[in-house]
Amino acid sequence: MPLLRAYVVWSPKLEARAAAGQSQAEGRGGGGLTAEQFDVVVIGGGPAGYAAALYGGLAGLRIALVEKDKVGGTCLHRGCIPAKELLETAAVYRTVKRAKDYGISASAIAVDFAASQARKRKVVEQQHKGLQGLLKRRKVVTYGGTGALHPGRVVRVVGPGEGSGGEVVDLRAPAVLLAAGSVPRTVPGFAIDGRLVLSSDEVLELESLPSTAAVIGGGAIGCEFASALSDMGVQVTILEVLPKILPGVDGDVSDVVAKSFAKRGIAIRTGVRVHGHTPAPDGSSTTVHFGEGEDLAVDLVVVSVGRRPSSEGLIGPGCSVEVDERGFVKVDELMQTSEQGVYALGDLVATPGLAHVGYAEAMLVLDQLLGRPAVPVDYAKVPWCVYTFPEVAFAGYSEEAAREAGYEVVTKKDSFVGNGRAAIVGEAEGLVKIIAERQGDGTAGKILGVHMAGPWVTEQLGQGYLAVNWEATADEVAHLVQPHPSLSEVFGETMLALAGKGLHVG
């Protein structure tokens, strides 16, 4: 149900009292503390949490945001943003190394990784300050500390320094949003020590590059690290337990990346399990044990096997919120938990762990609270981007997944090799593949999926994403005009060919 309008009223007097930490509530919280009253309390300041706070604040709701570290969460401080800065450093280095191809002389090319890290910190801090300012302008009250849900939709916040006089405050609201995020998963035998074995968190804080590295996990994050490290001169080996890297990506597209990696000297071992590692006596390197008695000596091990929800300690005694065996909070399609007025979103629930999915889930919840139409997120059609070289982007079914779902399909793919813009930028590696539902006459009907690998495809996915989500047909999309010369012509040419009207593609 929508929040009562009475809660939306905001006055300078209330704002001043909130800033001073005084109570706006009637009643008391779980420990006898007078509870601050809000319209919505959000636990977690990552993408899902801060998006909910910003969206609700814009609508005039009184929002409390609880964050134990820094607003922005993993994405801003230890994930999306710093990782892409690392990849951009790799891209610039790769480009400068081939500057002579463009008639530009360059010599003594080297990576100053410490300088790259300094730039990363500058970018992150700039984004962090911008987010803090935006939350302030939306009148979001931010509490620094660890939040936990207690009965009666009371959120107890324990500030930094618990055990040594840390401040405790109780917050109450008609709606509580759980958005505590996630942490990197580990694998048995590879305890994160920050020296020889690193998770994604520690990799992004390196001040110098190793000579060799093993990346455990061939998913999106693992492949991004492998790609960046390799481009900057590190000898990389990917160890993946599944039959191929980039699971979920169409096979033709993941093959493009695998072949590119192989040409650049990245070793890929799929279908193998890791069993542990043995550090060298001097601690300068380690030997990874994997497969059927195989060993690999490396300077560094990067464990990149996904993330797990941060649900420990989040739900207090007496609450009816359910958590599954993997630690995910159980929700329905509208993100509602089993406790009335309590919602969960972002990495805390078993949906795609993507920042933009967290944004969408936040808006879905707030739309319900505001009495607006609420449409559940269609997770099968959300956009995915992998910032390797070459880049990968997709939305909707792969060919394999579409067939497994029972569809009869028609597919068409086209390479970037013949594209003028790709030739100009010197990156013709990759392809666009479109999967459509086969109609009764054998022609292509509704677009089921668009999967791409190649130059800047993460910036080209928009039209493919819209085609999938609007359930457009091949004929409808083929009718639209692409600019020339542009990389997006490959998508247009592939769609024309799928509709039986190809110009350059048969």
LUMTORPA-300619 format. One record per residue (C-alpha): residue in one letter; x, y, z; residue number from 1. Coordinates in nm, 2 decimals, padded with zeros to 4 digits, m for minus. Each point is the difference from the previous one (the first is absolute). Example, Ala and Ser with C-alpha at 12.3 -4.5 7.8 and 13.67 -1.06 7.14 Angstrom:
REM LUMTORPA-300619
   midren        x        y        z   timar
        A    01.23   m00.45    00.78       1
        S    00.14    00.34   m00.07       2
This chain:
REM LUMTORPA-300619
   midren        x        y        z   timar
        M    00.00    00.00    00.00       1
        P    00.12    00.36   m00.06       2
        L    00.14    00.19    00.29       3
        L   m00.23    00.24    00.18       4
        R    00.04    00.35   m00.13       5
        A    00.04    00.12    00.35       6
        Y    00.35   m00.14    00.00       7
        V    00.10    00.20   m00.30       8
        V   m00.02    00.34    00.18       9
        W    00.34    00.15    00.05      10
        S    00.07    00.32    00.19      11
        P    00.32    00.19    00.09      12
        K   m00.08   m00.08    00.37      13
        L   m00.01   m00.37   m00.06      14
        E    00.31    00.02   m00.21      15
        A    00.19    00.17    00.27      16
        R   m00.11   m00.25    00.26      17
        A    00.10   m00.29   m00.22      18
        A    00.34    00.15   m00.05      19
        A    00.04    00.03    00.37      20
        G   m00.09   m00.36    00.05      21
        Q   m00.31    00.07    00.19      22
        S   m00.31   m00.23    00.00      23
        Q   m00.29    00.06   m00.24      24
        A   m00.17   m00.32    00.11      25
        E   m00.26   m00.12    00.24      26
        G    00.08   m00.32    00.17      27
        R    00.33   m00.17    00.06      28
        G    00.24   m00.23   m00.19      29
        G    00.12   m00.35    00.09      30
        G    00.24    00.11    00.28      31
        G   m00.20    00.27    00.16      32
        L    00.15    00.27   m00.21      33
        T   m00.23    00.27   m00.14      34
        A   m00.03   m00.08   m00.37      35
        E    00.05    00.26   m00.27      36
        Q   m00.30   m00.01   m00.23      37
        F    00.03    00.00   m00.38      38
        D   m00.21   m00.09   m00.30      39
        V    00.26   m00.25   m00.12      40
        V    00.31   m00.15    00.16      41
        V    00.26   m00.15   m00.24      42
        I    00.27   m00.23    00.13      43
        G    00.29    00.02   m00.25      44
        G    00.14    00.29   m00.20      45
        G    00.10   m00.19   m00.32      46
        P   m00.17    00.05   m00.34      47
        A   m00.33   m00.16    00.11      48
        G   m00.01    00.18    00.34      49
        Y    00.11    00.35   m00.11      50
        A   m00.23   m00.02   m00.31      51
        A   m00.30   m00.07    00.23      52
        A    00.10    00.29    00.22      53
        L    00.05    00.24   m00.30      54
        Y   m00.33   m00.11   m00.17      55
        G   m00.20    00.03    00.33      56
        G    00.17    00.33    00.09      57
        L   m00.09    00.15   m00.33      58
        A   m00.37   m00.09    00.07      59
        G    00.02    00.18    00.33      60
        L    00.02   m00.30    00.23      61
        R    00.20    00.02    00.32      62
        I    00.28   m00.26   m00.05      63
        A    00.26   m00.14    00.23      64
        L    00.30   m00.17   m00.16      65
        V    00.22   m00.23    00.21      66
        E    00.35   m00.08   m00.13      67
        K    00.28   m00.16    00.19      68
        D    00.28    00.12   m00.23      69
        K   m00.05    00.26   m00.28      70
        V   m00.30    00.07   m00.21      71
        G    00.04   m00.14   m00.34      72
        G    00.07   m00.34    00.12      73
        T    00.21   m00.27   m00.17      74
        C   m00.08    00.13   m00.35      75
        L    00.15    00.34    00.06      76
        H    00.29   m00.08    00.23      77
        R    00.10   m00.36   m00.07      78
        G   m00.18   m00.11   m00.31      79
        C   m00.15    00.16   m00.32      80
        I    00.18    00.34    00.00      81
        P    00.35   m00.09    00.12      82
        A    00.00   m00.32   m00.21      83
        K   m00.09    00.19   m00.31      84
        E    00.28    00.26    00.07      85
        L    00.24   m00.29    00.01      86
        L   m00.14   m00.13   m00.33      87
        E    00.03    00.35   m00.15      88
        T    00.37    00.02    00.10      89
        A    00.04   m00.33   m00.19      90
        A   m00.18    00.14   m00.30      91
        V    00.21    00.31   m00.01      92
        Y    00.32   m00.20    00.03      93
        R   m00.12   m00.23   m00.28      94
        T   m00.08    00.29   m00.22      95
        V    00.33    00.18    00.05      96
        K    00.20   m00.32   m00.07      97
        R   m00.15    00.00   m00.35      98
        A    00.02    00.38   m00.05      99
        K    00.24   m00.05   m00.30     100
        D   m00.29   m00.16   m00.19     101
        Y   m00.15    00.35   m00.01     102
        G    00.32    00.18   m00.09     103
        I    00.08    00.11    00.36     104
        S    00.34   m00.07    00.15     105
        A    00.01   m00.11    00.36     106
        S    00.29   m00.15    00.20     107
        A    00.09   m00.11    00.35     108
        I   m00.36   m00.12    00.05     109
        A   m00.06   m00.13    00.35     110
        V   m00.27   m00.04    00.26     111
        D    00.03    00.21    00.31     112
        F   m00.25   m00.20    00.20     113
        A    00.03    00.21    00.31     114
        A   m00.10    00.31   m00.21     115
        S   m00.30   m00.20   m00.14     116
        Q   m00.11   m00.08    00.35     117
        A    00.03    00.36    00.10     118
        R   m00.22    00.10   m00.29     119
        K   m00.25   m00.28    00.10     120
        R   m00.02    00.14    00.35     121
        K   m00.06    00.35   m00.14     122
        V   m00.28   m00.12   m00.22     123
        V   m00.16   m00.20    00.29     124
        E    00.02    00.30    00.24     125
        Q   m00.15    00.23   m00.26     126
        Q   m00.29   m00.23   m00.05     127
        H   m00.04   m00.05    00.38     128
        K   m00.01    00.37    00.07     129
        G   m00.26    00.04   m00.27     130
        L   m00.22   m00.27    00.15     131
        Q    00.03    00.14    00.35     132
        G   m00.10    00.34   m00.13     133
        L   m00.30   m00.14   m00.19     134
        L   m00.12   m00.19    00.31     135
        K    00.02    00.32    00.20     136
        R   m00.19    00.20   m00.26     137
        R   m00.28   m00.27    00.01     138
        K    00.00    00.04    00.38     139
        V    00.10   m00.36    00.07     140
        V    00.12   m00.04    00.36     141
        T    00.30   m00.23   m00.01     142
        Y    00.11   m00.21    00.30     143
        G    00.35   m00.14    00.02     144
        G   m00.01   m00.35    00.16     145
        T   m00.13   m00.35   m00.03     146
        G   m00.37   m00.04   m00.02     147
        A   m00.21   m00.30    00.10     148
        L   m00.38   m00.06   m00.03     149
        H   m00.19   m00.05    00.32     150
        P   m00.38   m00.07    00.06     151
        G   m00.24    00.28   m00.08     152
        R    00.21    00.13   m00.29     153
        V    00.26    00.14    00.23     154
        V    00.35    00.02   m00.13     155
        R    00.27    00.01    00.26     156
        V    00.32    00.18   m00.11     157
        V    00.32   m00.06    00.18     158
        G    00.26    00.26   m00.09     159
        P    00.37   m00.05   m00.05     160
        G    00.18   m00.11    00.31     161
        E   m00.24   m00.26    00.14     162
        G    00.15   m00.14    00.32     163
        S    00.18    00.33    00.07     164
        G   m00.29    00.24    00.04     165
        G   m00.15   m00.02   m00.35     166
        E   m00.32    00.20   m00.04     167
        V   m00.33   m00.19   m00.03     168
        V   m00.31    00.15   m00.15     169
        D   m00.34   m00.16   m00.09     170
        L   m00.19    00.10   m00.32     171
        R   m00.36   m00.08   m00.08     172
        A   m00.20    00.02   m00.32     173
        P   m00.31   m00.14   m00.17     174
        A    00.24   m00.14   m00.26     175
        V    00.35   m00.15    00.05     176
        L    00.22   m00.09   m00.30     177
        L    00.28   m00.25    00.04     178
        A    00.28    00.07   m00.24     179
        A    00.31   m00.11    00.19     180
        G    00.18   m00.12   m00.32     181
        S    00.26   m00.28   m00.03     182
        V    00.36   m00.10    00.05     183
        P    00.23   m00.21   m00.22     184
        R   m00.03   m00.37    00.02     185
        T    00.30   m00.22    00.08     186
        V    00.09   m00.36   m00.09     187
        P    00.14   m00.26    00.24     188
        G    00.38    00.00    00.02     189
        F    00.03    00.36   m00.11     190
        A   m00.04    00.22    00.31     191
        I    00.03    00.36   m00.10     192
        D    00.32    00.13    00.15     193
        G    00.04    00.33   m00.19     194
        R    00.35   m00.10   m00.11     195
        L    00.00   m00.32   m00.21     196
        V   m00.37   m00.06   m00.02     197
        L   m00.23    00.29   m00.08     198
        S   m00.37    00.06   m00.05     199
        S   m00.13    00.27   m00.23     200
        D    00.03    00.24    00.29     201
        E    00.37   m00.04    00.05     202
        V    00.08   m00.01   m00.38     203
        L   m00.14    00.34   m00.03     204
        E    00.25    00.13    00.26     205
        L    00.32   m00.14   m00.15     206
        E    00.28    00.25   m00.03     207
        S    00.22   m00.21   m00.23     208
        L   m00.07   m00.27   m00.26     209
        P    00.11   m00.37    00.04     210
        S    00.18   m00.18   m00.28     211
        T   m00.24   m00.29    00.00     212
        A   m00.35   m00.06    00.14     213
        A   m00.26   m00.27    00.02     214
        V   m00.37    00.12   m00.02     215
        I   m00.23   m00.25    00.16     216
        G   m00.34    00.04   m00.17     217
        G   m00.07    00.07   m00.36     218
        G   m00.32    00.21    00.04     219
        A   m00.04    00.37   m00.08     220
        I    00.21    00.13    00.29     221
        G    00.28   m00.26   m00.04     222
        C    00.02    00.06   m00.38     223
        E    00.01    00.38    00.06     224
        F    00.30   m00.04    00.24     225
        A    00.17   m00.25   m00.23     226
        S   m00.04    00.24   m00.30     227
        A    00.13    00.31    00.18     228
        L    00.29   m00.18    00.17     229
        S    00.10   m00.16   m00.33     230
        D   m00.01    00.33   m00.19     231
        M    00.24    00.15    00.25     232
        G    00.25   m00.28   m00.04     233
        V   m00.10   m00.26    00.26     234
        Q    00.01   m00.37   m00.11     235
        V   m00.35   m00.12    00.09     236
        T   m00.16   m00.34    00.03     237
        I   m00.38   m00.03    00.05     238
        L   m00.12   m00.31    00.20     239
        E   m00.37   m00.06   m00.05     240
        V   m00.20   m00.30    00.12     241
        L   m00.27    00.03   m00.26     242
        P    00.04   m00.11   m00.37     243
        K    00.05    00.35   m00.13     244
        I    00.08    00.35    00.12     245
        L   m00.28    00.26    00.02     246
        P   m00.29   m00.23    00.08     247
        G   m00.33    00.14   m00.11     248
        V    00.15    00.18   m00.30     249
        D   m00.09   m00.15   m00.34     250
        G    00.26   m00.25   m00.11     251
        D    00.10    00.18   m00.31     252
        V    00.06    00.31    00.20     253
        S    00.20   m00.16    00.28     254
        D    00.21   m00.18   m00.27     255
        V    00.10    00.34   m00.13     256
        V    00.14    00.10    00.34     257
        A    00.17   m00.34    00.05     258
        K    00.18    00.02   m00.34     259
        S    00.10    00.36    00.07     260
        F    00.13   m00.09    00.34     261
        A    00.20   m00.29   m00.14     262
        K    00.16    00.22   m00.27     263
        R    00.11    00.24    00.27     264
        G    00.16   m00.28    00.20     265
        I   m00.27   m00.05    00.27     266
        A   m00.01   m00.37    00.09     267
        I   m00.36   m00.13    00.05     268
        R   m00.05   m00.33    00.18     269
        T   m00.37   m00.09    00.02     270
        G   m00.16   m00.30    00.17     271
        V    00.25    00.00    00.28     272
        R   m00.03    00.03    00.37     273
        V    00.26    00.16    00.23     274
        H    00.11   m00.19    00.31     275
        G    00.22    00.25    00.19     276
        H    00.34    00.16   m00.03     277
        T    00.34   m00.02    00.16     278
        P    00.19    00.32    00.06     279
        A    00.37    00.02   m00.07     280
        P    00.23   m00.01    00.31     281
        D    00.09    00.37   m00.05     282
        G   m00.37    00.10   m00.05     283
        S    00.06    00.16   m00.33     284
        S   m00.21   m00.23   m00.21     285
        T   m00.22   m00.31    00.03     286
        T   m00.09   m00.31   m00.19     287
        V   m00.37   m00.07   m00.08     288
        H   m00.11   m00.36   m00.01     289
        F   m00.29   m00.07   m00.24     290
        G   m00.15   m00.26   m00.23     291
        E    00.14   m00.35    00.01     292
        G    00.33    00.06    00.18     293
        E    00.10    00.31   m00.19     294
        D    00.20    00.29    00.15     295
        L    00.05    00.36   m00.10     296
        A    00.26    00.23    00.15     297
        V   m00.11    00.37    00.02     298
        D    00.08    00.32    00.18     299
        L   m00.37    00.07    00.08     300
        V   m00.34   m00.18    00.02     301
        V   m00.32    00.20   m00.07     302
        V   m00.31   m00.17    00.14     303
        S   m00.29    00.11   m00.21     304
        V   m00.29   m00.25    00.05     305
        G   m00.28    00.24    00.06     306
        R   m00.15    00.16    00.30     307
        R   m00.22   m00.10    00.30     308
        P   m00.27    00.21    00.17     309
        S    00.09    00.19    00.32     310
        S   m00.30   m00.13    00.20     311
        E    00.19   m00.11    00.31     312
        G   m00.13    00.20    00.30     313
        L   m00.24    00.19   m00.21     314
        I   m00.32   m00.16    00.13     315
        G   m00.06    00.02    00.38     316
        P   m00.18   m00.25    00.22     317
        G   m00.38    00.01   m00.03     318
        C   m00.01    00.11   m00.36     319
        S   m00.17   m00.21   m00.26     320
        V    00.22    00.08   m00.30     321
        E    00.11   m00.32   m00.16     322
        V    00.36   m00.07   m00.12     323
        D    00.08   m00.30   m00.22     324
        E    00.29   m00.25    00.05     325
        R    00.23    00.22   m00.22     326
        G   m00.06    00.31    00.21     327
        F   m00.23    00.18   m00.24     328
        V   m00.31    00.17    00.14     329
        K   m00.32   m00.15   m00.15     330
        V   m00.22    00.25   m00.18     331
        D   m00.29   m00.01   m00.24     332
        E    00.00    00.16   m00.35     333
        L   m00.07    00.34    00.16     334
        M    00.30   m00.04    00.24     335
        Q   m00.22   m00.05    00.30     336
        T    00.13   m00.23    00.27     337
        S   m00.21   m00.22    00.22     338
        E   m00.04    00.28    00.25     339
        Q   m00.25    00.28   m00.07     340
        G    00.16    00.33   m00.09     341
        V    00.35   m00.15   m00.04     342
        Y    00.16   m00.03   m00.34     343
        A    00.34   m00.13   m00.12     344
        L    00.19    00.09   m00.32     345
        G    00.33    00.01   m00.17     346
        D    00.27   m00.26    00.06     347
        L   m00.19   m00.11    00.32     348
        V   m00.25   m00.19   m00.22     349
        A    00.05   m00.27   m00.26     350
        T   m00.03    00.23   m00.31     351
        P    00.28    00.10   m00.24     352
        G    00.27    00.17    00.21     353
        L    00.01    00.32   m00.22     354
        A   m00.01    00.36    00.12     355
        H   m00.26    00.09   m00.26     356
        V   m00.22   m00.29    00.11     357
        G    00.03    00.14    00.36     358
        Y   m00.12    00.34   m00.13     359
        A   m00.30   m00.16   m00.17     360
        E   m00.09   m00.19    00.31     361
        A    00.03    00.31    00.21     362
        M   m00.24    00.19   m00.23     363
        L   m00.24   m00.30    00.00     364
        V   m00.02    00.01    00.38     365
        L   m00.04    00.38    00.03     366
        D   m00.26    00.01   m00.27     367
        Q   m00.21   m00.24    00.21     368
        L    00.05    00.21    00.31     369
        L   m00.10    00.31   m00.19     370
        G   m00.32   m00.16   m00.15     371
        R    00.14    00.00   m00.35     372
        P   m00.04   m00.28   m00.25     373
        A    00.27   m00.26    00.08     374
        V    00.12   m00.24   m00.27     375
        P    00.23   m00.28    00.11     376
        V    00.35   m00.02   m00.15     377
        D    00.03   m00.24   m00.29     378
        Y    00.34   m00.15    00.09     379
        A    00.02   m00.21   m00.31     380
        K    00.03    00.31   m00.21     381
        V    00.22    00.23    00.20     382
        P    00.32    00.13   m00.16     383
        W    00.34   m00.16    00.08     384
        C    00.34    00.16   m00.08     385
        V    00.34   m00.15    00.03     386
        Y    00.29    00.24   m00.04     387
        T    00.26   m00.24   m00.12     388
        F    00.20    00.06   m00.33     389
        P   m00.20   m00.07   m00.21     390
        E   m00.30    00.12    00.19     391
        V   m00.32   m00.21    00.04     392
        A   m00.35    00.12    00.03     393
        F   m00.33   m00.18   m00.02     394
        A   m00.37    00.00    00.09     395
        G   m00.25   m00.28   m00.02     396
        Y    00.05   m00.37   m00.10     397
        S    00.31   m00.15   m00.14     398
        E   m00.07   m00.25   m00.28     399
        E    00.07   m00.28    00.24     400
        A   m00.23    00.13    00.27     401
        A   m00.28    00.08   m00.25     402
        R    00.00   m00.35   m00.13     403
        E    00.01   m00.14    00.36     404
        A   m00.31    00.22    00.07     405
        G   m00.19   m00.17   m00.28     406
        Y    00.03    00.26   m00.27     407
        E    00.06   m00.08   m00.37     408
        V    00.24    00.27   m00.10     409
        V    00.16    00.18   m00.30     410
        T    00.34    00.15    00.05     411
        K    00.22    00.24   m00.19     412
        K    00.35    00.13    00.08     413
        D    00.24    00.24   m00.16     414
        S    00.36    00.09    00.06     415
        F    00.15    00.34    00.06     416
        V    00.27   m00.09   m00.25     417
        G   m00.18    00.17   m00.29     418
        N   m00.11    00.31    00.20     419
        G    00.17    00.32   m00.10     420
        R    00.00    00.16    00.34     421
        A    00.15   m00.31    00.16     422
        A    00.28    00.01   m00.26     423
        I    00.06    00.37    00.09     424
        V    00.03   m00.06    00.37     425
        G    00.21   m00.32   m00.07     426
        E   m00.23   m00.24    00.19     427
        A   m00.18   m00.22   m00.25     428
        E   m00.01   m00.31    00.23     429
        G   m00.35   m00.11    00.10     430
        L   m00.35   m00.05   m00.12     431
        V   m00.37    00.07    00.06     432
        K   m00.24   m00.30    00.03     433
        I   m00.37    00.04    00.01     434
        I   m00.24   m00.28    00.11     435
        A   m00.36    00.02   m00.12     436
        E   m00.30   m00.22    00.04     437
        R   m00.07   m00.20   m00.32     438
        Q   m00.34    00.07   m00.15     439
        G   m00.23   m00.26   m00.17     440
        D    00.14    00.09   m00.34     441
        G    00.36   m00.04    00.12     442
        T    00.07    00.37    00.01     443
        A    00.13    00.20    00.30     444
        G   m00.26    00.14    00.24     445
        K    00.04    00.14    00.35     446
        I    00.35    00.08    00.11     447
        L    00.10   m00.23    00.29     448
        G    00.36    00.10    00.06     449
        V    00.28    00.22   m00.12     450
        H    00.36   m00.11    00.09     451
        M    00.30    00.20   m00.10     452
        A    00.38    00.00    00.03     453
        G    00.22    00.27   m00.14     454
        P    00.10    00.36    00.01     455
        W   m00.20    00.21    00.24     456
        V   m00.30   m00.24   m00.01     457
        T   m00.08    00.10    00.36     458
        E   m00.09    00.34   m00.14     459
        Q   m00.19   m00.16   m00.29     460
        L   m00.23   m00.23    00.18     461
        G   m00.28    00.25    00.05     462
        Q   m00.19   m00.07   m00.33     463
        G    00.04   m00.37    00.05     464
        Y   m00.13    00.03    00.36     465
        L   m00.30    00.20   m00.12     466
        A   m00.07   m00.25   m00.28     467
        V   m00.01   m00.29    00.24     468
        N   m00.21    00.17    00.27     469
        W   m00.25    00.15   m00.24     470
        E   m00.03   m00.34   m00.16     471
        A    00.06    00.16   m00.34     472
        T    00.01   m00.22   m00.31     473
        A    00.30   m00.02   m00.24     474
        D   m00.20    00.19   m00.27     475
        E   m00.09    00.28    00.24     476
        V    00.36    00.06    00.11     477
        A    00.15   m00.05   m00.35     478
        H   m00.21    00.29   m00.12     479
        L    00.19    00.24    00.22     480
        V    00.30    00.19   m00.14     481
        Q    00.35   m00.02    00.14     482
        P    00.26    00.28   m00.03     483
        H    00.30   m00.05   m00.23     484
        P    00.28   m00.05    00.07     485
        S   m00.06   m00.14    00.35     486
        L    00.06   m00.32    00.19     487
        S   m00.38   m00.03    00.05     488
        E   m00.04   m00.08   m00.37     489
        V    00.10   m00.35    00.08     490
        F   m00.31   m00.04    00.21     491
        G   m00.21    00.16   m00.27     492
        E    00.15   m00.22   m00.28     493
        T   m00.05   m00.31    00.21     494
        M   m00.37    00.09    00.06     495
        L   m00.05    00.07   m00.37     496
        A    00.15   m00.34   m00.09     497
        L   m00.22   m00.17    00.26     498
        A   m00.30    00.16   m00.16     499
        G    00.11   m00.12   m00.34     500
        K    00.10    00.34   m00.12     501
        G    00.38    00.00    00.04     502
        L    00.21    00.26   m00.18     503
        H    00.35   m00.11    00.09     504
        V   m00.09   m00.31    00.19     505
        G   m00.17   m00.30   m00.16     506
